[in-house]
């Protein structure tokens, strides 16, 4: 299990016993869980879904003393990708993910920025699109890539099976699931992604969602009303 620090304001020192450490930085008016994940032994890591407020993200990176090696995206919605281009430029790192099926969503980011009043959000051109079966390295760990459409056509979930830890983006939440009333949404596909790809991996897997609190697949299997 990674050690988690809830946000940049009360982040503690990394635990040497934890293989990775996770800091959640809530960004944009949507309070999206941008996460800074790093190896406390090497202090090298990645930023997941920098949707905006990159000054806050950079402050968190500096406070923890992490060398960011890459940016990883779960999907193409504005609150997850809106700050990726500027952050990648500022840190001189590459952007990996999501699946190329989310290109149309990324192309709409500038228009969505005006619609939702999110200053500075802009499209990003990923250096690497990913597909199911790929492996992405995050903080020195190998995460398997699962294509889990439904919330968006190109949504990816990243799982470290050894640590029993998943980055679920907006597919699955504590007590809820991703909305499917946005362009490209498909509720039936979303539920299939959860029931056929995520839950079979094991009840003990903890996951960090794109919004709200962390949970486990087992807890959601038993109590999530959308999975009944």
TILO-120876 format. One line per 10 residues: number of its first residue (from 0); their letters; for each residue x, y, z of N, C-alpha, C. Coordinates in nm, 3 decimals. Example, Ala and Ser with C-alpha at 12.3 -4.5 7.8 and 13.67 -1.06 7.14 Angstrom:
BEGIN
0> AS> 1.319:-0.569:0.780:1.230:-0.450:0.780:1.320:-0.330:0.780  1.285:-0.225:0.708:1.367:-0.106:0.714:1.290:0.003:0.787 $
//
This chain:
BEGIN
0> XXXXXXXXXX> 0.084:-0.121:0.000:0.000:0.000:0.000:0.087:0.125:0.000  0.057:0.219:-0.088:0.130:0.346:-0.082:0.087:0.426:0.039  0.175:0.512:0.086:0.138:0.605:0.192:0.079:0.727:0.126  -0.036:0.773:0.177:-0.105:0.886:0.116:-0.105:1.005:0.208  -0.077:1.122:0.152:-0.093:1.247:0.223:-0.206:1.321:0.156  -0.309:1.364:0.231:-0.433:1.412:0.169:-0.419:1.530:0.076  -0.334:1.627:0.108:-0.320:1.741:0.019:-0.189:1.811:0.047  -0.161:1.913:-0.032:-0.030:1.977:-0.023:-0.013:2.056:0.105  -0.124:2.093:0.170:-0.112:2.175:0.289:-0.066:2.094:0.411  -0.108:1.967:0.422:-0.072:1.891:0.542:0.013:1.769:0.507 $
10> XXXXXXXXXX> 0.087:1.777:0.398:0.171:1.664:0.358:0.282:1.643:0.458  0.304:1.518:0.493:0.411:1.486:0.585:0.533:1.438:0.510  0.637:1.406:0.584:0.759:1.354:0.523:0.735:1.213:0.471  0.798:1.176:0.361:0.781:1.042:0.308:0.826:0.936:0.408  0.755:0.826:0.408:0.794:0.714:0.492:0.892:0.625:0.417  1.006:0.597:0.478:1.104:0.513:0.410:1.053:0.372:0.388  0.951:0.331:0.467:0.899:0.196:0.456:0.801:0.182:0.340  0.746:0.293:0.293:0.646:0.288:0.187:0.715:0.282:0.051  0.676:0.188:-0.037:0.737:0.180:-0.170:0.712:0.306:-0.252  0.594:0.362:-0.239:0.565:0.490:-0.304:0.485:0.576:-0.208 $
20> XXXXXXXXXX> 0.488:0.704:-0.232:0.407:0.798:-0.156:0.318:0.875:-0.251  0.198:0.905:-0.205:0.099:0.973:-0.287:0.052:1.100:-0.217  0.060:1.211:-0.285:0.003:1.337:-0.237:-0.107:1.379:-0.331  -0.224:1.407:-0.276:-0.338:1.452:-0.356:-0.346:1.604:-0.348  -0.357:1.666:-0.464:-0.369:1.812:-0.474:-0.500:1.840:-0.547  -0.599:1.888:-0.475:-0.729:1.916:-0.536:-0.718:2.040:-0.625  -0.751:2.024:-0.754:-0.736:2.133:-0.849:-0.865:2.159:-0.925  -0.875:2.278:-0.978:-0.987:2.328:-1.058:-1.113:2.341:-0.971  -1.212:2.416:-1.020:-1.338:2.426:-0.946:-1.407:2.291:-0.925  -1.366:2.189:-1.001:-1.425:2.056:-0.988:-1.359:1.974:-0.878 $
30> XXXXXXXXXX> -1.258:2.032:-0.809:-1.187:1.963:-0.701:-1.138:1.825:-0.747  -1.069:1.826:-0.857:-1.015:1.703:-0.914:-0.888:1.661:-0.839  -0.875:1.530:-0.817:-0.762:1.477:-0.742:-0.638:1.463:-0.831  -0.571:1.572:-0.859:-0.438:1.561:-0.918:-0.349:1.494:-0.813  -0.264:1.402:-0.856:-0.180:1.334:-0.758:-0.033:1.339:-0.798  0.049:1.360:-0.697:0.193:1.352:-0.709:0.235:1.221:-0.645  0.296:1.133:-0.725:0.333:1.000:-0.677:0.484:0.985:-0.693  0.550:0.944:-0.583:0.695:0.934:-0.593:0.750:0.820:-0.508  0.871:0.781:-0.542:0.946:0.681:-0.468:1.027:0.754:-0.361  1.000:0.732:-0.233:1.072:0.806:-0.130:1.220:0.771:-0.122 $
40> XXXXXXXXXX> 1.259:0.659:-0.182:1.401:0.621:-0.181:1.481:0.703:-0.282  1.418:0.735:-0.396:1.488:0.809:-0.501:1.438:0.953:-0.517  1.319:0.980:-0.461:1.253:1.110:-0.474:1.224:1.144:-0.620  1.198:1.042:-0.699:1.159:1.061:-0.839:1.017:1.010:-0.857  0.940:1.081:-0.940:0.801:1.040:-0.953:0.730:1.100:-1.072  0.597:1.108:-1.061:0.513:1.153:-1.172:0.395:1.232:-1.118  0.339:1.315:-1.205:0.215:1.386:-1.174:0.104:1.323:-1.256  -0.005:1.289:-1.188:-0.120:1.228:-1.255:-0.231:1.333:-1.267  -0.280:1.353:-1.387:-0.396:1.438:-1.415:-0.386:1.580:-1.360  -0.289:1.658:-1.409:-0.280:1.799:-1.368:-0.382:1.883:-1.443 $
50> XXXXXXXXXX> -0.503:1.890:-1.390:-0.612:1.955:-1.462:-0.606:2.106:-1.464  -0.529:2.165:-1.372:-0.520:2.309:-1.363:-0.448:2.348:-1.236  -0.451:2.478:-1.203:-0.385:2.527:-1.082:-0.240:2.480:-1.075  -0.166:2.496:-1.184:-0.032:2.438:-1.188:0.063:2.506:-1.090  0.034:2.630:-1.049:0.118:2.693:-0.947:0.112:2.613:-0.816  -0.007:2.566:-0.782:-0.022:2.485:-0.661:0.047:2.351:-0.677  0.038:2.293:-0.795:0.104:2.165:-0.820:0.256:2.181:-0.810  0.308:2.286:-0.871:0.452:2.309:-0.866:0.499:2.338:-0.724  0.416:2.407:-0.646:0.452:2.433:-0.507:0.460:2.304:-0.428  0.367:2.212:-0.453:0.368:2.083:-0.385:0.491:2.001:-0.423 $
60> XXXXXXXXXX> 0.524:2.005:-0.551:0.644:1.933:-0.599:0.768:1.986:-0.529  0.779:2.120:-0.523:0.896:2.182:-0.461:0.901:2.153:-0.311  0.787:2.158:-0.245:0.783:2.134:-0.102:0.832:1.994:-0.067  0.794:1.896:-0.150:0.833:1.759:-0.124:0.971:1.725:-0.179  1.025:1.811:-0.266:1.157:1.785:-0.323:1.160:1.672:-0.422  1.049:1.655:-0.496:1.037:1.545:-0.591:1.088:1.589:-0.728  1.163:1.501:-0.793:1.199:1.521:-0.933:1.094:1.452:-1.020  1.014:1.530:-1.089:0.906:1.474:-1.171:0.963:1.428:-1.304  0.938:1.303:-1.340:0.990:1.244:-1.462:0.890:1.244:-1.577  0.760:1.254:-1.545:0.658:1.249:-1.650:0.524:1.293:-1.594 $
70> XXXXXXXXXX> 0.433:1.319:-1.685:0.293:1.342:-1.653:0.213:1.229:-1.714  0.120:1.174:-1.638:0.037:1.063:-1.684:-0.110:1.106:-1.675  -0.186:1.082:-1.782:-0.326:1.122:-1.788:-0.417:1.000:-1.794  -0.527:1.006:-1.720:-0.625:0.896:-1.724:-0.725:0.913:-1.838  -0.766:1.039:-1.864:-0.861:1.063:-1.972:-0.859:1.210:-2.011  -0.943:1.246:-2.109:-0.928:1.374:-2.174:-1.016:1.487:-2.128  -1.086:1.474:-2.016:-1.171:1.584:-1.970:-1.088:1.700:-1.915  -1.143:1.820:-1.926:-1.068:1.941:-1.896:-1.009:1.943:-1.755  -1.083:1.893:-1.656:-1.034:1.899:-1.518:-0.921:1.801:-1.492  -0.890:1.716:-1.590:-0.779:1.621:-1.577:-0.661:1.656:-1.666 $
80> XXXXXXXXXX> -0.685:1.729:-1.774:-0.576:1.757:-1.869:-0.547:1.905:-1.889  -0.630:1.994:-1.834:-0.623:2.135:-1.867:-0.491:2.203:-1.835  -0.417:2.152:-1.737:-0.289:2.212:-1.701:-0.169:2.132:-1.749  -0.194:2.022:-1.819:-0.085:1.930:-1.855:0.016:1.993:-1.950  -0.031:2.068:-2.049:0.061:2.126:-2.147:0.157:2.223:-2.081  0.104:2.314:-1.998:0.188:2.413:-1.933:0.282:2.348:-1.830  0.231:2.248:-1.757:0.316:2.183:-1.657:0.427:2.104:-1.725  0.395:2.036:-1.834:0.497:1.961:-1.907:0.606:2.054:-1.958  0.566:2.171:-2.007:0.663:2.268:-2.055:0.749:2.321:-1.941  0.686:2.351:-1.828:0.759:2.406:-1.714:0.859:2.306:-1.657 $
90> XXXXXXXXXX> 0.821:2.178:-1.656:0.907:2.074:-1.597:0.996:2.005:-1.700  0.970:2.033:-1.829:1.043:1.968:-1.938:1.031:1.817:-1.931  0.906:1.770:-1.923:0.880:1.626:-1.917:0.778:1.590:-2.024  0.765:1.461:-2.050:0.670:1.413:-2.149:0.537:1.378:-2.083  0.435:1.370:-2.169:0.300:1.338:-2.125:0.261:1.202:-2.183  0.216:1.112:-2.096:0.177:0.978:-2.140:0.030:0.954:-2.106  -0.042:0.895:-2.203:-0.184:0.871:-2.186:-0.263:0.995:-2.226  -0.394:0.980:-2.240:-0.472:0.857:-2.224:-0.471:0.773:-2.352  -0.580:0.702:-2.378:-0.602:0.630:-2.503:-0.640:0.732:-2.610  -0.601:0.707:-2.733:-0.622:0.803:-2.841:-0.770:0.830:-2.870 $
100> XXXXXXXXXX> -0.857:0.743:-2.821:-1.000:0.766:-2.841:-1.049:0.893:-2.772  -0.969:0.947:-2.680:-1.007:1.071:-2.612:-0.953:1.196:-2.682  -0.892:1.182:-2.798:-0.843:1.299:-2.871:-0.953:1.403:-2.894  -1.076:1.363:-2.934:-1.180:1.466:-2.954:-1.212:1.544:-2.828  -1.203:1.480:-2.711:-1.229:1.552:-2.586:-1.118:1.653:-2.558  -0.995:1.612:-2.581:-0.882:1.702:-2.560:-0.893:1.821:-2.655  -0.939:1.799:-2.777:-0.952:1.907:-2.873:-1.055:2.011:-2.828  -1.147:1.973:-2.740:-1.252:2.065:-2.694:-1.212:2.144:-2.570  -1.094:2.120:-2.517:-1.056:2.179:-2.388:-1.062:2.331:-2.390  -1.013:2.394:-2.494:-1.013:2.541:-2.499:-1.156:2.596:-2.492 $
110> XXXXXXXXXX> -1.248:2.533:-2.565:-1.387:2.577:-2.560:-1.448:2.553:-2.423  -1.413:2.440:-2.362:-1.464:2.410:-2.229:-1.410:2.507:-2.125  -1.288:2.553:-2.146:-1.229:2.649:-2.052:-1.313:2.775:-2.045  -1.362:2.820:-2.161:-1.450:2.937:-2.165:-1.584:2.905:-2.101  -1.637:2.788:-2.135:-1.769:2.748:-2.084:-1.771:2.737:-1.932  -1.665:2.679:-1.874:-1.662:2.656:-1.730:-1.583:2.761:-1.652  -1.526:2.857:-1.723:-1.453:2.962:-1.655:-1.324:2.917:-1.591  -1.254:2.824:-1.656:-1.127:2.774:-1.604:-1.014:2.843:-1.680  -0.949:2.936:-1.614:-0.845:3.014:-1.680:-0.720:2.930:-1.704  -0.662:2.948:-1.822:-0.534:2.885:-1.852:-0.542:2.743:-1.904 $
120> XXXXXXXXXX> -0.659:2.682:-1.902:-0.671:2.545:-1.952:-0.651:2.542:-2.102  -0.576:2.444:-2.149:-0.551:2.433:-2.292:-0.532:2.287:-2.331  -0.549:2.255:-2.459:-0.528:2.117:-2.504:-0.382:2.077:-2.487  -0.360:1.947:-2.483:-0.225:1.893:-2.471:-0.206:1.788:-2.581  -0.084:1.776:-2.629:-0.053:1.673:-2.729:0.031:1.566:-2.661  -0.031:1.455:-2.621:0.045:1.351:-2.550:0.162:1.299:-2.634  0.271:1.270:-2.567:0.387:1.211:-2.634:0.367:1.061:-2.655  0.278:1.003:-2.578:0.253:0.860:-2.588:0.106:0.831:-2.558  0.033:0.789:-2.659:-0.100:0.733:-2.635:-0.080:0.591:-2.582  -0.169:0.546:-2.497:-0.155:0.410:-2.444:-0.280:0.328:-2.471 $
130> XXXXXXXXXX> -0.262:0.196:-2.472:-0.371:0.103:-2.497:-0.365:-0.008:-2.392  -0.473:-0.083:-2.385:-0.477:-0.196:-2.291:-0.362:-0.291:-2.319  -0.297:-0.334:-2.211:-0.184:-0.424:-2.222:-0.050:-0.354:-2.213  -0.050:-0.221:-2.229:0.073:-0.145:-2.209:0.111:-0.145:-2.061  0.233:-0.105:-2.036:0.282:-0.086:-1.899:0.341:0.053:-1.893  0.307:0.127:-1.787:0.362:0.261:-1.768:0.437:0.264:-1.635  0.556:0.323:-1.637:0.634:0.333:-1.515:0.599:0.462:-1.442  0.563:0.448:-1.317:0.531:0.561:-1.230:0.607:0.545:-1.101  0.695:0.637:-1.071:0.772:0.635:-0.946:0.850:0.504:-0.930  0.905:0.457:-1.041:0.984:0.336:-1.036:0.904:0.207:-1.028 $
140> XXXXXXXXXX> 0.772:0.218:-1.037:0.684:0.101:-1.030:0.621:0.078:-1.168  0.592:-0.047:-1.199:0.528:-0.082:-1.325:0.378:-0.093:-1.304  0.303:-0.008:-1.371:0.157:-0.009:-1.363:0.101:-0.066:-1.493  0.014:-0.166:-1.482:-0.056:-0.219:-1.598:-0.162:-0.120:-1.644  -0.181:-0.112:-1.775:-0.277:-0.020:-1.834:-0.402:-0.097:-1.874  -0.518:-0.052:-1.825:-0.646:-0.108:-1.863:-0.729:-0.001:-1.933  -0.785:-0.035:-2.047:-0.875:0.057:-2.118:-1.015:0.035:-2.063  -1.069:0.138:-1.996:-1.198:0.126:-1.928:-1.294:0.235:-1.977  -1.349:0.220:-2.097:-1.438:0.323:-2.152:-1.571:0.328:-2.077  -1.641:0.437:-2.099:-1.773:0.456:-2.038:-1.789:0.600:-1.992 $
150> XXXXXXXXXX> -1.703:0.644:-1.902:-1.702:0.786:-1.864:-1.651:0.868:-1.981  -1.551:0.816:-2.048:-1.502:0.872:-2.174:-1.456:0.755:-2.260  -1.449:0.774:-2.393:-1.413:0.662:-2.480:-1.272:0.610:-2.458  -1.180:0.698:-2.418:-1.040:0.657:-2.407:-0.987:0.652:-2.265  -1.074:0.633:-2.169:-1.032:0.634:-2.029:-0.943:0.514:-1.998  -0.834:0.542:-1.927:-0.742:0.437:-1.883:-0.736:0.431:-1.731  -0.718:0.311:-1.679:-0.695:0.289:-1.537:-0.558:0.224:-1.523  -0.483:0.266:-1.422:-0.346:0.217:-1.401:-0.340:0.137:-1.271  -0.286:0.016:-1.279:-0.287:-0.074:-1.164:-0.149:-0.133:-1.138  -0.103:-0.118:-1.015:0.016:-0.187:-0.966:-0.033:-0.310:-0.890 $
160> XXXXXXXXXX> -0.030:-0.424:-0.957:-0.087:-0.545:-0.897:-0.009:-0.591:-0.774  0.121:-0.565:-0.772:0.202:-0.606:-0.658:0.166:-0.524:-0.534  0.149:-0.393:-0.552:0.113:-0.307:-0.439:-0.037:-0.311:-0.411  -0.115:-0.371:-0.501:-0.261:-0.377:-0.488:-0.319:-0.236:-0.484  -0.276:-0.155:-0.580:-0.312:-0.013:-0.583:-0.347:0.027:-0.725  -0.457:0.101:-0.740:-0.503:0.144:-0.872:-0.528:0.294:-0.874  -0.503:0.354:-0.989:-0.540:0.493:-1.016:-0.658:0.486:-1.111  -0.776:0.516:-1.059:-0.898:0.485:-1.135:-0.956:0.603:-1.211  -0.900:0.723:-1.195:-0.959:0.837:-1.265:-1.106:0.851:-1.231  -1.189:0.872:-1.333:-1.332:0.893:-1.309:-1.417:0.772:-1.347 $
170> XXXXXXXXXX> -1.359:0.653:-1.345:-1.436:0.532:-1.371:-1.516:0.493:-1.248  -1.447:0.484:-1.134:-1.508:0.435:-1.011:-1.473:0.530:-0.897  -1.574:0.561:-0.815:-1.555:0.646:-0.698:-1.598:0.571:-0.572  -1.567:0.628:-0.459:-1.620:0.575:-0.333:-1.769:0.606:-0.329  -1.850:0.502:-0.343:-1.995:0.518:-0.337:-2.061:0.563:-0.465  -1.987:0.573:-0.575:-2.047:0.619:-0.699:-1.964:0.570:-0.817  -2.004:0.612:-0.935:-1.930:0.580:-1.058:-1.924:0.707:-1.143  -1.845:0.705:-1.248:-1.830:0.821:-1.334:-1.959:0.856:-1.407  -1.978:0.985:-1.429:-2.097:1.028:-1.502:-2.081:0.991:-1.649  -2.195:0.970:-1.714:-2.191:0.928:-1.855:-2.280:1.015:-1.942 $
180> XXXXXXXXXX> -2.317:1.133:-1.891:-2.401:1.224:-1.968:-2.320:1.326:-2.047  -2.188:1.309:-2.049:-2.100:1.398:-2.125:-2.073:1.336:-2.263  -2.022:1.414:-2.359:-1.993:1.359:-2.492:-1.903:1.236:-2.483  -1.944:1.129:-2.551:-1.867:1.006:-2.549:-1.899:0.914:-2.434  -1.990:0.956:-2.346:-2.025:0.872:-2.231:-2.115:0.756:-2.270  -2.101:0.646:-2.197:-2.179:0.525:-2.224:-2.193:0.449:-2.093  -2.310:0.458:-2.030:-2.327:0.399:-1.897:-2.307:0.247:-1.899  -2.362:0.179:-1.997:-2.347:0.033:-2.002:-2.200:-0.005:-2.016  -2.126:0.068:-2.098:-1.984:0.039:-2.114:-1.909:0.065:-1.985  -1.947:0.170:-1.913:-1.882:0.202:-1.785:-1.900:0.088:-1.686 $
190> XXXXXXXXXX> -2.022:0.040:-1.670:-2.049:-0.067:-1.575:-1.976:-0.195:-1.615  -1.969:-0.223:-1.747:-1.893:-0.339:-1.792:-1.745:-0.323:-1.758  -1.691:-0.203:-1.777:-1.550:-0.180:-1.745:-1.523:-0.211:-1.599  -1.613:-0.167:-1.511:-1.593:-0.189:-1.368:-1.609:-0.336:-1.333  -1.717:-0.396:-1.379:-1.748:-0.533:-1.337:-1.661:-0.638:-1.405  -1.619:-0.612:-1.529:-1.543:-0.713:-1.603:-1.393:-0.692:-1.597  -1.348:-0.568:-1.570:-1.204:-0.542:-1.571:-1.147:-0.509:-1.433  -1.220:-0.432:-1.354:-1.164:-0.388:-1.227:-1.195:-0.483:-1.111  -1.321:-0.509:-1.086:-1.357:-0.590:-0.970:-1.295:-0.729:-0.970  -1.280:-0.796:-1.085:-1.218:-0.929:-1.083:-1.072:-0.928:-1.038 $
200> XXXXXXXXXX> -1.008:-0.813:-1.031:-0.868:-0.807:-0.990:-0.850:-0.831:-0.840  -0.958:-0.819:-0.762:-0.947:-0.853:-0.621:-1.004:-0.746:-0.530  -1.075:-0.791:-0.425:-1.137:-0.699:-0.331:-1.036:-0.617:-0.253  -0.913:-0.664:-0.243:-0.813:-0.596:-0.160:-0.744:-0.480:-0.230  -0.775:-0.457:-0.356:-0.708:-0.348:-0.427:-0.768:-0.214:-0.383  -0.682:-0.126:-0.335:-0.724:0.010:-0.302:-0.711:0.095:-0.427  -0.797:0.197:-0.438:-0.789:0.282:-0.556:-0.804:0.428:-0.519  -0.734:0.510:-0.595:-0.744:0.655:-0.581:-0.825:0.708:-0.698  -0.944:0.763:-0.674:-1.027:0.813:-0.783:-0.994:0.956:-0.820  -1.057:1.003:-0.926:-1.033:1.139:-0.972:-1.101:1.245:-0.888 $
210> XXXXXXXXXX> -1.194:1.205:-0.803:-1.263:1.298:-0.713:-1.298:1.221:-0.586  -1.295:1.288:-0.473:-1.338:1.225:-0.349:-1.232:1.137:-0.285  -1.280:1.050:-0.196:-1.192:0.970:-0.113:-1.152:0.839:-0.179  -1.042:0.784:-0.133:-0.997:0.652:-0.178:-1.090:0.545:-0.121  -1.086:0.428:-0.182:-1.167:0.315:-0.135:-1.099:0.187:-0.182  -1.169:0.076:-0.171:-1.120:-0.052:-0.221:-1.224:-0.112:-0.314  -1.179:-0.198:-0.403:-1.272:-0.265:-0.493:-1.373:-0.347:-0.413  -1.327:-0.410:-0.305:-1.416:-0.493:-0.225:-1.527:-0.412:-0.160  -1.490:-0.297:-0.105:-1.591:-0.213:-0.041:-1.695:-0.167:-0.143  -1.650:-0.131:-0.262:-1.743:-0.085:-0.364:-1.829:-0.200:-0.416 $
220> XXXXXXXX> -1.771:-0.317:-0.426:-1.850:-0.433:-0.470:-1.967:-0.457:-0.375  -1.942:-0.439:-0.246:-2.042:-0.468:-0.145:-2.142:-0.355:-0.124  -2.100:-0.231:-0.140:-2.183:-0.120:-0.093:-2.218:-0.016:-0.199  -2.150:-0.016:-0.314:-2.176:0.087:-0.413:-2.312:0.063:-0.479  -2.408:0.157:-0.466:-2.543:0.132:-0.519:-2.546:0.119:-0.671  -2.447:0.172:-0.740:-2.445:0.164:-0.886:-2.397:0.029:-0.937  -2.346:-0.053:-0.847:-2.294:-0.184:-0.886:-2.383:-0.297:-0.837  -2.499:-0.263:-0.782:-2.590:-0.365:-0.729:-2.644:-0.451:-0.843 $
//
